[in-house]
Amino acid sequence: MTRYQKGLLWIIGVMSLIFFGNIAFCAYAQQVKKKENQKKEESYTRPTPTRPIKPEIPSLNRYQSDKVFLEYADSLYKLQPAWNDTTEKQIVTGNVKFRQGSLWMFCDSAYYYPEINSMDAFGHIRMEQGDTLFVWADQLYYNGDARLAKLTNGPSESKVRLKDPSGELLTDTLDYDVDLEIGYYGCGGLLKDDVNTLSSVFGQYNSRTKDAEFFYDVELINHKDNFYLYTDTLYYNTGTHLARIDSPTDIYGPNDTIYTSKGWYNTQTGNLDMIHRSTIIHKDSLGRATTLTGDSIVYDNATRISRAYQYRDITKLGQPTIITDTANKIILISGFGMYNDSTKEAFATDYPLLKEYSRPDTLFLRADSIFTFIRQDTIRVPKFYPEKFVREPFNASNFEYLEWTFDDEDEWLTPISKDEMKGLLTSMLEIIKEEHTPIIPEELDDPKIPDGTEISDSIEISDSISLTDIPKSLPSSTPPEEKEDEIEMIIQEIRDYHVAKAYPRARFFNQDLQGVADTLEIYENDSLMYMKRKPVAWSGERQVNGEVIILHFNDSTIDHAILPK
């Protein structure tokens, strides 16, 4: 071993001795210090308290509205933040209760972040604001600085529910602004109160003002009047039950159908005030429709009266009011129109025009005012005209062996001969002459019915009888000889017929005849028009005038006129 190597080993040995000596010295110093500390602790004596010790709540104002406080929890765990996160995080479980000002929040468990004034709560969420607003959910994410809450449904609550004295809102996800007291949803929601149920894709509800807004696929169901409303935009107040319509809307009722795009609908009373071109369709039990169209319509559900107006504002394109009676084939056009669905009465003024199109030649009627209504009358009709029976094609040469077909297989009709038919028709004619004498002025002695046909005591039946000339026999379940004397010839029926009155300065015109008078009255049951107060009628170059003119309509036109005075 060289001298250099020996010197290097000596240096290493000295350094090792110094290192281990320092370690041994430090260990000895720590033991000495620990013993000294133990002696000090053993010699310390806690002074005797001078007053009773009680737990004290911190003096911080726990009712301040800008801070979220943890009021109670069964257990609390404080987690050490990660190396890149300095936010304090606490886990609270069991009967958890938070408060911010007057807002209370309850849950099963939560992550509480006191430094950023927020929390994430889970399980049986309940929020109470004052003593009138309550919210239930399964999860809650709350930001105390912005006072915004996001609530979702889950296992503990199938729907997020917001309830106040006026109504209840149900949805899957709800964003709630605590300061404004407004709840928003964007994935479908339902609002219920004691009158209506409303649903839409997007919507919001203000629990302070009771105003709600609905957008896209809006549906309103009125449980009081059984009305259904469908639209895309609707504004509703749960306190007044008043809905404001602001988009094309369809409203369906038990007997009414309404189309509008702007107006107000009082769901409590069923009244509508429509301020844009709208249409109301009334249907009766037989499916016959009466339509009312106008620029502005006021509909009273209690009285069943609708009033339609034409725009008078020069900035708006006004269109006339139209009342269409499809059953009686009448169209009434005017500046103002009114229709009573209960009494079937219609009234039009402001340059009205009535068009009656039941005949091939349309009748036009004008006056300052036009009034139409339905009148009931008791009439006597042959009983052997049951509408449900249908005959086979008739052969006059085989009249005595006439065959019939029926809707009801258990009923059958008695065949009837030509002589029996002649006697039957003659007897009927006598009864009609006695009880249904046509309205003929007393001054006229000519016994003619209004169509000009002379009244005869007998009737001739030719061999070429058409189907329309032959009435049907009575249904019978016994041979004809046993019930021949029991056949009832005439029965009474109550039928409705239409009446139109035009006054004053009335005038009418069609293809063949025109006329003017102060008052015109048209009766559907006898196809008569009464012209009163200085009437004048023209047909080509011919003119007729008198105190009263009575015109008779046939199937195509006016065929004759009667002048009583």
C-alpha positions as CSV (number, residue, x, y, z in Angstrom):
1,M,0.0,0.0,0.0
2,T,1.4,3.3,-1.0
3,R,1.7,6.3,1.2
4,Y,-1.1,8.0,-0.8
5,Q,-3.6,5.2,-0.2
6,K,-2.8,5.2,3.5
7,G,-3.4,8.9,3.8
8,L,-6.8,8.6,2.0
9,L,-8.0,5.8,4.3
10,W,-7.0,7.9,7.3
11,I,-9.0,10.9,6.1
12,I,-12.1,8.7,5.5
13,G,-11.9,7.2,8.9
14,V,-11.7,10.6,10.6
15,M,-14.7,12.0,8.7
16,S,-16.8,8.9,9.5
17,L,-16.0,9.4,13.2
18,I,-17.0,13.0,13.1
19,F,-20.3,12.2,11.3
20,F,-21.4,9.5,13.6
21,G,-20.3,11.5,16.6
22,N,-22.7,14.4,15.5
23,I,-25.6,12.0,15.2
24,A,-25.0,10.6,18.6
25,F,-24.8,14.1,20.1
26,C,-28.1,15.2,18.5
27,A,-29.9,12.2,19.8
28,Y,-28.6,12.8,23.3
29,A,-29.7,16.4,23.1
30,Q,-33.3,15.5,22.1
31,Q,-33.6,13.1,24.9
32,V,-32.5,15.7,27.4
33,K,-34.9,18.2,26.0
34,K,-37.8,15.8,26.1
35,K,-37.1,15.0,29.8
36,E,-37.1,18.6,30.6
37,N,-40.5,19.2,28.9
38,Q,-42.0,16.2,30.8
39,K,-40.9,17.7,34.1
40,K,-42.5,21.1,33.2
41,E,-45.8,19.4,32.2
42,E,-45.9,17.5,35.4
43,S,-45.3,20.6,37.5
44,Y,-48.2,22.7,35.7
45,T,-51.4,23.1,37.7
46,R,-54.7,24.5,36.0
47,P,-56.1,27.4,38.1
48,T,-59.5,27.1,39.7
49,P,-62.3,28.8,37.5
50,T,-63.8,31.9,39.0
51,R,-67.3,31.5,37.3
52,P,-69.3,28.6,35.8
53,I,-68.2,27.5,32.3
54,K,-71.0,27.5,29.6
55,P,-70.9,26.9,25.8
56,E,-71.2,30.2,23.9
57,I,-72.4,30.9,20.3
58,P,-69.9,33.0,18.3
59,S,-70.9,36.7,18.3
60,L,-71.1,36.7,14.4
61,N,-74.5,37.8,13.1
62,R,-76.0,34.5,11.8
63,Y,-78.9,36.2,10.1
64,Q,-76.9,38.2,7.6
65,S,-78.1,37.5,4.1
66,D,-74.7,37.2,2.4
67,K,-73.4,34.3,4.4
68,V,-74.4,30.6,4.4
69,F,-74.3,29.1,7.9
70,L,-74.3,25.5,8.9
71,E,-76.9,25.3,11.7
72,Y,-76.8,21.6,12.5
73,A,-75.4,18.2,11.4
74,D,-75.0,14.9,13.2
75,S,-71.4,14.6,12.1
76,L,-68.8,16.8,10.4
77,Y,-65.5,15.9,8.7
78,K,-62.9,18.3,7.5
79,L,-60.9,17.2,4.5
80,Q,-57.3,18.2,3.9
81,P,-57.2,20.1,0.6
82,A,-55.1,18.8,-2.2
83,W,-51.7,20.3,-3.0
84,N,-53.3,22.4,-5.8
85,D,-56.5,23.4,-3.9
86,T,-56.6,25.8,-1.0
87,T,-60.5,25.7,-0.6
88,E,-61.7,24.3,2.7
89,K,-64.1,21.4,2.3
90,Q,-66.3,19.9,5.0
91,I,-68.5,16.8,4.8
92,V,-71.6,17.0,6.9
93,T,-74.2,14.2,7.3
94,G,-77.3,13.4,9.2
95,N,-80.2,15.9,9.6
96,V,-78.2,18.7,8.0
97,K,-79.6,22.2,8.3
98,F,-78.3,25.4,6.5
99,R,-79.5,28.9,6.6
100,Q,-78.9,32.1,4.6
101,G,-81.0,35.0,5.9
102,S,-84.7,33.9,5.7
103,L,-83.8,30.9,3.5
104,W,-83.6,27.4,5.2
105,M,-82.1,24.4,3.5
106,F,-82.4,20.8,4.7
107,C,-80.7,17.6,3.4
108,D,-79.3,14.2,4.3
109,S,-75.7,15.1,3.6
110,A,-73.6,17.8,1.9
111,Y,-70.2,19.1,0.9
112,Y,-69.9,22.5,2.6
113,Y,-67.4,25.1,1.4
114,P,-67.5,28.0,4.0
115,E,-64.7,30.0,2.3
116,I,-66.6,30.3,-1.0
117,N,-70.0,30.4,0.6
118,S,-71.5,27.5,-1.2
119,M,-72.5,23.8,-0.8
120,D,-73.6,20.7,-2.6
121,A,-76.4,18.9,-0.9
122,F,-77.9,15.4,-1.5
123,G,-80.9,13.4,-0.4
124,H,-84.4,14.7,0.6
125,I,-83.7,18.3,-0.2
126,R,-86.1,20.8,1.2
127,M,-85.9,24.6,0.9
128,E,-88.1,27.0,2.8
129,Q,-88.3,30.7,2.1
130,G,-90.6,32.5,4.6
131,D,-93.6,30.5,5.5
132,T,-95.2,30.3,2.0
133,L,-92.6,28.9,-0.5
134,F,-91.4,25.3,-0.3
135,V,-89.1,23.4,-2.7
136,W,-88.4,19.7,-2.7
137,A,-85.6,17.9,-4.7
138,D,-83.0,15.1,-4.6
139,Q,-79.9,17.2,-5.2
140,L,-79.1,20.9,-4.6
141,Y,-76.1,23.0,-5.8
142,Y,-76.2,26.3,-4.1
143,N,-74.1,29.5,-4.6
144,G,-74.6,31.8,-1.6
145,D,-72.8,34.8,-3.2
146,A,-75.0,34.8,-6.3
147,R,-78.0,33.3,-4.3
148,L,-78.7,30.8,-7.1
149,A,-79.8,27.2,-6.6
150,K,-79.8,24.4,-9.1
151,L,-82.1,21.5,-8.1
152,T,-82.5,18.1,-9.8
153,N,-84.7,15.1,-9.2
154,G,-83.4,11.7,-8.1
155,P,-84.2,8.6,-6.0
156,S,-85.5,10.5,-3.0
157,E,-87.7,12.9,-5.1
158,S,-88.9,11.8,-8.6
159,K,-89.7,15.5,-9.5
160,V,-88.5,18.8,-8.3
161,R,-91.5,20.5,-6.7
162,L,-91.9,24.2,-6.1
163,K,-95.1,25.0,-4.2
164,D,-96.7,28.2,-2.9
165,P,-100.3,29.0,-2.0
166,S,-101.3,29.7,-5.6
167,G,-99.9,26.7,-7.4
168,E,-97.3,23.9,-7.7
169,L,-94.5,23.6,-10.3
170,L,-93.1,20.2,-11.2
171,T,-90.0,19.5,-13.3
172,D,-86.9,17.4,-13.6
173,T,-84.4,20.3,-13.2
174,L,-85.0,23.7,-11.8
175,D,-82.8,26.8,-11.5
176,Y,-84.1,29.1,-8.7
177,D,-83.1,32.7,-8.1
178,V,-83.6,33.3,-4.3
179,D,-83.5,37.1,-4.6
180,L,-86.0,37.3,-7.5
181,E,-88.0,34.3,-6.3
182,I,-88.1,33.0,-9.9
183,G,-87.8,29.3,-11.0
184,Y,-86.6,28.4,-14.5
185,Y,-86.8,25.0,-16.3
186,G,-85.7,23.9,-19.7
187,C,-86.5,20.2,-20.0
188,G,-90.3,20.1,-19.6
189,G,-92.4,21.3,-16.7
190,L,-95.9,21.3,-15.3
191,L,-97.7,24.0,-13.4
192,K,-100.9,23.2,-11.5
193,D,-103.4,25.4,-9.6
194,D,-107.1,25.0,-8.6
195,V,-108.4,25.8,-12.1
196,N,-105.8,24.8,-14.7
197,T,-102.9,22.5,-15.5
198,L,-100.2,24.0,-17.8
199,S,-97.3,22.3,-19.4
200,S,-94.5,23.3,-21.8
201,V,-90.9,22.6,-22.8
202,F,-89.4,25.8,-21.4
203,G,-90.9,28.0,-18.7
204,Q,-90.4,30.1,-15.6
205,Y,-92.5,30.9,-12.5
206,N,-92.3,33.9,-10.2
207,S,-93.6,33.0,-6.8
208,R,-93.7,36.6,-5.7
209,T,-95.9,38.0,-8.5
210,K,-97.5,34.7,-9.4
211,D,-96.6,35.2,-13.1
212,A,-95.6,32.3,-15.3
213,E,-94.2,32.2,-18.8
214,F,-94.4,29.1,-21.1
215,F,-92.7,28.4,-24.4
216,Y,-92.8,25.6,-27.0
217,D,-95.6,23.0,-27.0
218,V,-97.7,24.8,-24.4
219,E,-100.8,23.0,-23.3
220,L,-103.5,24.4,-20.9
221,I,-106.2,22.2,-19.6
222,N,-109.1,24.0,-17.9
223,H,-110.7,21.6,-15.5
224,K,-113.6,23.9,-14.8
225,D,-115.0,24.3,-18.3
226,N,-113.2,21.4,-20.0
227,F,-111.3,23.7,-22.4
228,Y,-108.0,22.7,-24.0
229,L,-105.6,25.3,-25.2
230,Y,-102.6,24.6,-27.5
231,T,-100.0,27.3,-28.4
232,D,-96.2,28.1,-28.4
233,T,-96.2,31.1,-26.2
234,L,-98.4,31.8,-23.2
235,Y,-98.3,34.1,-20.1
236,Y,-100.3,33.1,-17.1
237,N,-101.0,34.3,-13.6
238,T,-101.9,31.8,-10.9
239,G,-103.5,34.4,-8.7
240,T,-106.0,35.9,-11.3
241,H,-106.1,32.8,-13.6
242,L,-105.7,35.1,-16.5
243,A,-103.8,33.8,-19.6
244,R,-102.3,36.2,-22.2
245,I,-102.1,34.7,-25.7
246,D,-99.2,35.9,-27.9
247,S,-98.9,33.3,-30.7
248,P,-101.2,31.3,-32.9
249,T,-103.5,29.4,-30.5
250,D,-106.1,26.7,-30.8
251,I,-108.8,26.4,-28.0
252,Y,-111.2,23.4,-28.0
253,G,-114.3,23.2,-25.8
254,P,-117.2,20.8,-25.5
255,N,-119.1,22.7,-28.3
256,D,-116.7,25.5,-29.3
257,T,-113.5,25.7,-31.3
258,I,-111.5,29.0,-31.2
259,Y,-108.6,30.1,-33.3
260,T,-106.7,33.3,-32.4
261,S,-103.2,34.6,-32.1
262,K,-103.4,37.5,-29.6
263,G,-105.7,38.2,-26.7
264,W,-106.6,37.4,-23.1
265,Y,-108.3,34.2,-21.8
266,N,-109.9,34.4,-18.3
267,T,-109.8,30.7,-17.3
268,Q,-111.9,31.3,-14.2
269,T,-114.9,32.7,-16.1
270,G,-114.2,31.2,-19.5
271,N,-114.3,34.7,-21.2
272,L,-112.0,35.6,-24.1
273,D,-111.0,39.0,-25.4
274,M,-109.2,38.5,-28.8
275,I,-107.6,41.5,-30.4
276,H,-106.3,39.9,-33.6
277,R,-108.2,38.2,-36.5
278,S,-109.9,35.3,-34.8
279,T,-112.5,32.7,-35.4
280,I,-115.1,31.0,-33.2
281,I,-116.9,27.8,-34.4
282,H,-120.0,26.8,-32.5
283,K,-121.4,23.3,-33.0
284,D,-124.8,22.0,-31.9
285,S,-125.7,18.5,-30.9
286,L,-126.3,17.5,-34.5
287,G,-122.8,18.7,-35.6
288,R,-124.1,21.8,-37.4
289,A,-121.6,24.6,-37.2
290,T,-122.0,28.4,-37.0
291,T,-118.8,30.4,-37.5
292,L,-118.0,33.9,-36.3
293,T,-114.8,35.6,-37.7
294,G,-113.7,39.2,-36.8
295,D,-110.7,41.4,-36.3
296,S,-111.5,41.6,-32.6
297,I,-113.9,39.3,-30.7
298,V,-115.2,39.4,-27.2
299,Y,-116.6,36.1,-26.0
300,D,-118.8,35.7,-22.9
301,N,-118.9,32.1,-21.8
302,A,-121.7,32.6,-19.3
303,T,-124.2,34.1,-21.7
304,R,-122.7,32.3,-24.8
305,I,-122.7,35.7,-26.6
306,S,-119.8,36.7,-29.0
307,R,-119.3,40.2,-30.3
308,A,-117.0,40.7,-33.3
309,Y,-115.6,44.1,-34.5
310,Q,-113.8,45.3,-37.6
311,Y,-110.6,47.4,-37.1
312,R,-111.2,51.1,-37.3
313,D,-107.5,52.0,-36.9
314,I,-106.2,53.3,-40.3
315,T,-102.8,51.8,-39.5
316,K,-104.4,48.3,-39.4
317,L,-105.8,46.4,-42.4
318,G,-109.4,46.0,-41.3
319,Q,-111.5,43.1,-42.6
320,P,-115.3,42.7,-42.2
321,T,-117.0,40.5,-39.6
322,I,-118.4,37.3,-41.0
323,I,-121.1,35.0,-39.5
324,T,-121.6,31.8,-41.4
325,D,-124.6,29.5,-40.6
326,T,-123.8,26.3,-42.5
327,A,-127.1,24.6,-41.4
328,N,-129.3,27.3,-42.9
329,K,-126.8,28.3,-45.6
330,I,-126.6,31.9,-44.6
331,I,-123.6,34.3,-44.6
332,L,-123.8,37.6,-42.7
333,I,-121.1,40.1,-43.5
334,S,-120.8,43.5,-41.6
335,G,-118.6,45.9,-39.6
336,F,-120.1,44.7,-36.3
337,G,-121.6,41.3,-35.6
338,M,-123.1,39.6,-32.6
339,Y,-124.0,35.9,-32.2
340,N,-125.9,34.2,-29.3
341,D,-125.1,30.5,-29.3
342,S,-127.8,29.8,-26.7
343,T,-130.7,31.3,-28.6
344,K,-129.1,31.0,-32.1
345,E,-129.6,34.7,-32.7
346,A,-127.4,36.9,-34.9
347,F,-127.3,40.6,-35.3
348,A,-125.2,42.7,-37.7
349,T,-124.9,46.4,-38.3
350,D,-122.5,48.8,-39.9
351,Y,-123.4,48.2,-43.6
352,P,-124.4,44.5,-43.3
353,L,-124.9,42.1,-46.1
354,L,-126.8,38.8,-45.9
355,K,-126.3,36.1,-48.5
356,E,-128.8,33.2,-48.6
357,Y,-127.4,30.4,-50.8
358,S,-129.8,27.5,-50.2
359,R,-131.1,27.9,-53.7
360,P,-129.2,27.9,-57.0
361,D,-129.7,31.7,-57.2
362,T,-128.2,33.4,-54.2
363,L,-130.3,36.1,-52.5
364,F,-128.5,39.2,-51.3
365,L,-130.0,41.4,-48.6
366,R,-128.9,44.7,-47.3
367,A,-130.1,47.2,-44.6
368,D,-128.9,49.3,-41.8
369,S,-129.3,46.3,-39.4
370,I,-130.0,42.6,-40.0
371,F,-131.3,40.3,-37.3
372,T,-131.6,36.5,-37.7
373,F,-132.9,33.9,-35.3
374,I,-134.4,30.4,-35.1
375,R,-138.1,30.0,-34.4
376,Q,-139.8,26.8,-33.4
377,D,-143.2,25.7,-34.7
378,T,-145.4,22.7,-34.2
379,I,-146.4,21.1,-37.5
380,R,-148.4,18.1,-38.5
381,V,-146.7,15.7,-40.9
382,P,-147.7,12.2,-42.3
383,K,-146.6,9.5,-40.0
384,F,-145.9,7.0,-42.9
385,Y,-142.6,8.7,-43.9
386,P,-140.1,7.0,-41.6
387,E,-136.7,8.1,-42.9
388,K,-134.9,4.9,-41.9
389,F,-136.8,2.7,-44.4
390,V,-135.5,2.4,-47.9
391,R,-137.5,1.0,-50.8
392,E,-136.4,-1.2,-53.7
393,P,-136.9,0.2,-57.2
394,F,-140.6,0.4,-57.9
395,N,-142.4,-1.2,-60.8
396,A,-145.9,0.2,-61.5
397,S,-147.0,-2.9,-63.3
398,N,-146.4,-5.0,-60.2
399,F,-147.6,-2.4,-57.7
400,E,-149.6,-4.9,-55.5
401,Y,-146.5,-6.9,-54.8
402,L,-144.3,-4.0,-53.8
403,E,-141.3,-5.2,-51.8
404,W,-139.6,-3.2,-49.1
405,T,-136.2,-3.3,-47.3
406,F,-135.6,-2.2,-43.7
407,D,-132.8,-1.2,-41.3
408,D,-134.4,-3.4,-38.6
409,E,-134.9,-7.0,-39.6
410,D,-137.7,-7.5,-37.1
411,E,-140.0,-4.9,-38.7
412,W,-141.8,-5.2,-42.0
413,L,-144.0,-3.0,-44.0
414,T,-147.5,-3.9,-45.3
415,P,-147.8,-4.0,-49.1
416,I,-150.4,-1.6,-50.4
417,S,-152.4,-1.5,-53.7
418,K,-153.1,1.4,-56.0
419,D,-156.7,1.8,-54.9
420,E,-155.7,1.8,-51.3
421,M,-153.0,4.4,-52.0
422,K,-155.5,6.6,-53.8
423,G,-157.9,6.5,-50.8
424,L,-155.1,7.1,-48.4
425,L,-153.8,10.2,-50.2
426,T,-157.4,11.6,-50.5
427,S,-158.0,11.3,-46.8
428,M,-154.7,13.0,-46.1
429,L,-155.5,15.8,-48.4
430,E,-158.7,16.5,-46.5
431,I,-156.9,16.7,-43.2
432,I,-154.2,19.0,-44.6
433,K,-156.9,21.3,-46.1
434,E,-158.7,21.5,-42.7
435,E,-155.7,22.0,-40.4
436,H,-153.0,23.5,-42.7
437,T,-154.8,26.0,-44.9
438,P,-152.2,28.3,-46.6
439,I,-151.9,31.9,-45.5
440,I,-154.0,33.7,-48.0
441,P,-155.3,37.3,-47.6
442,E,-158.9,37.5,-46.8
443,E,-159.6,39.7,-49.8
444,L,-158.7,36.8,-52.2
445,D,-161.4,34.3,-52.9
446,D,-159.3,32.2,-55.2
447,P,-158.6,29.0,-53.3
448,K,-155.0,28.5,-54.4
449,I,-152.0,27.6,-52.3
450,P,-149.0,29.9,-52.5
451,D,-147.4,28.0,-55.4
452,G,-150.5,28.5,-57.6
453,T,-151.9,25.0,-57.4
454,E,-155.6,24.6,-57.1
455,I,-156.9,22.7,-54.1
456,S,-158.8,19.6,-55.2
457,D,-160.9,17.2,-53.3
458,S,-159.5,14.2,-55.0
459,I,-156.3,13.0,-56.5
460,E,-155.5,11.0,-59.6
461,I,-152.8,8.3,-59.6
462,S,-151.5,7.3,-63.0
463,D,-149.8,4.0,-63.9
464,S,-146.5,5.8,-64.2
465,I,-146.0,6.7,-60.6
466,S,-142.6,7.9,-59.5
467,L,-140.9,6.9,-56.3
468,T,-141.3,10.4,-54.9
469,D,-145.1,10.3,-55.4
470,I,-145.6,7.2,-53.3
471,P,-145.4,7.3,-49.5
472,K,-144.2,4.5,-47.4
473,S,-146.5,2.3,-45.4
474,L,-146.5,2.0,-41.6
475,P,-144.3,-0.6,-40.0
476,S,-146.4,-3.4,-38.7
477,S,-145.9,-6.7,-37.0
478,T,-149.4,-8.1,-37.8
479,P,-151.2,-8.6,-41.1
480,P,-152.7,-5.4,-42.6
481,E,-156.3,-6.5,-42.2
482,E,-156.0,-6.5,-38.4
483,K,-154.6,-2.9,-38.1
484,E,-156.3,-1.2,-41.1
485,D,-158.4,1.0,-38.9
486,E,-155.7,1.9,-36.4
487,I,-153.3,3.7,-38.9
488,E,-152.6,7.2,-37.7
489,M,-152.5,9.5,-40.6
490,I,-150.9,12.6,-39.0
491,I,-148.5,13.3,-36.2
492,Q,-147.2,16.5,-34.6
493,E,-143.6,17.5,-34.6
494,I,-141.6,20.5,-33.4
495,R,-139.3,21.8,-36.0
496,D,-136.9,24.8,-36.2
497,Y,-136.9,27.2,-39.0
498,H,-134.8,30.3,-39.8
499,V,-136.1,33.9,-39.8
500,A,-134.2,37.0,-41.1
501,K,-135.3,40.6,-40.6
502,A,-133.7,43.6,-42.2
503,Y,-134.5,47.2,-41.2
504,P,-134.5,50.1,-42.0
505,R,-133.8,51.0,-45.7
506,A,-133.7,47.4,-46.7
507,R,-133.2,46.1,-50.2
508,F,-132.6,42.7,-51.8
509,F,-131.6,41.5,-55.2
510,N,-131.0,38.2,-57.1
511,Q,-130.8,37.3,-60.7
512,D,-134.5,37.7,-61.5
513,L,-136.0,40.1,-58.9
514,Q,-134.9,43.2,-56.9
515,G,-136.8,45.2,-54.3
516,V,-136.6,47.9,-51.6
517,A,-138.6,48.5,-48.5
518,D,-138.2,49.9,-45.0
519,T,-138.4,46.4,-43.5
520,L,-137.9,42.9,-45.0
521,E,-138.7,39.6,-43.3
522,I,-137.8,36.2,-44.7
523,Y,-139.4,33.0,-43.2
524,E,-137.8,29.7,-44.1
525,N,-140.7,27.5,-43.2
526,D,-143.1,28.8,-45.9
527,S,-140.4,30.3,-48.2
528,L,-142.0,33.7,-48.0
529,M,-140.5,37.2,-47.9
530,Y,-142.6,40.1,-46.4
531,M,-141.9,43.6,-47.7
532,K,-143.3,46.2,-45.4
533,R,-143.6,50.0,-45.4
534,K,-143.5,51.4,-49.0
535,P,-142.2,48.3,-50.7
536,V,-141.3,48.2,-54.4
537,A,-140.2,45.2,-56.4
538,W,-138.8,45.0,-59.9
539,S,-138.4,42.1,-62.4
540,G,-136.9,43.3,-65.6
541,E,-139.1,46.1,-66.9
542,R,-142.0,45.2,-64.5
543,Q,-142.6,47.0,-61.2
544,V,-144.9,46.1,-58.3
545,N,-145.7,48.3,-55.3
546,G,-148.2,48.3,-52.4
547,E,-148.5,48.6,-48.7
548,V,-147.3,45.1,-48.2
549,I,-145.7,42.7,-50.7
550,I,-145.4,39.0,-50.0
551,L,-143.0,37.1,-52.3
552,H,-142.8,33.3,-52.6
553,F,-139.6,31.4,-53.3
554,N,-139.5,28.1,-55.1
555,D,-136.5,25.9,-55.4
556,S,-134.7,28.2,-57.9
557,T,-136.2,31.7,-57.8
558,I,-139.2,33.8,-56.8
559,D,-142.3,32.5,-58.7
560,H,-145.1,34.8,-57.6
561,A,-146.0,37.8,-55.4
562,I,-149.1,38.5,-53.2
563,L,-150.3,42.1,-52.6
564,P,-152.9,42.0,-49.8
565,K,-153.5,45.8,-49.9
